[in-house]
Amino acid sequence: MTIAAIKTLGGGTMRKQMVCELLLILAFSGCTTTDINYADRNNVDTARARCVQLARTSGYEDIKTEAINRDGQAEWKVELQVRKDGKDGKERCEYNARTDRVHMG
């Protein structure tokens, strides 16, 4: 092998290694961003706000929060006092801070 061939072979390997390292850095930075967003969402105020927002879009009026309980690390159960078509009622809402999903049930 000539010196030029060895330099080309070594240079290609270094480029591959740098590309792999860059991809790893990008992958882990995405995880960090998700964790920061999750930490911001995993609280009583966000659970309440998301459940009230869902109740409003479901046609409920005069929405009051009666209780909020944590169910696990990222799951929240919110009990709401609501009014729809002039009738009072209660609804349960579940909010998952990890996935940022909310549903009535």
N, C-alpha and C positions, 0 to 999 in steps of 0.2 A: 504494500500500500504506500501511496505517496503521502507527503505531508499535507497537501491540499485535500486529499480524500479524507484523512483523519480529521482535519479541521471542519470539513463539511459534515461529517458524521457526528462529531461532538456538538457542533452548533445546532443541528437538528434535534438532538436529544435535549439540549438546554432549552430550546424553544418549546418543546413538548412539555417539559417540566414546568416552565413558566406559565404556559397556558393552563395546565392542570391546577397550579397554585392559584391562579387568578379565578378559575371557575369555583374552586373551593371557597375562596374569600367571598365571592358573590353569593354563593349558596348560603353560607353562614350569616352574611349580613341580612339576607331575607328573613332568616329565623329570628334575628334580633329585632327587626322591625315588627314582626308579628307579635313577639313577646311584649314589646312596648305597647302596642295597640291593645293587646289582651289585658295588660295591667291597668291601662286607663279605663277599660270597659268593666272590669270585674269589681263593681261597687254598687251600693244600694241605690245611689242616685241614678246611675245609668239603667239599672234594672227597672226602676220606677218609671223613668222617662220613656223607655222603649215600650213598656206595657201600656202606659197611658196613650202613647202614640198609636199603638195597634188598636186599642179600644176605640179611639176617635175614628180611625179609618174604617172600623167595623160598624159604624153608625151609632155608637153609644154616646150619650150626653151626660153631663154632670157626673164626671168620673172622680171618685175619691179612692185613695189608697187606704185599705184597712190594715194590711199586714204584709211584711216582706220577710221571707225566711231564706237563708242560704241552704241549699240542698246539695252538698258536695263542695268541690273546690270552685267550680265555675258556674254552677247552676243556681238559679234563683227562682223562688215561687212567690208570686205577688197576688194577693187577694184584693179585688177591686169591688167597690160599691158603684153600680152604674144605673143609668136610666135610659130606656129606649122605648119610644112610642108611648111616653107617659107612664111607664111601669118601672118600678124599682126592681133591681135584681143584683145578684152577685156573680162575679166571673172570676175564674182563676187563670192566671197567666204564668207561663214558664219562659224564663230568659236564660240562654246559655251564653255566657261571656266569651267562652273560647271560640265559638262559631259565630257569635253575634246574631243568633237567630232567636226569634220570639214567636210564641204561639199561644192561642187561647185554648183552654181545655178543661 
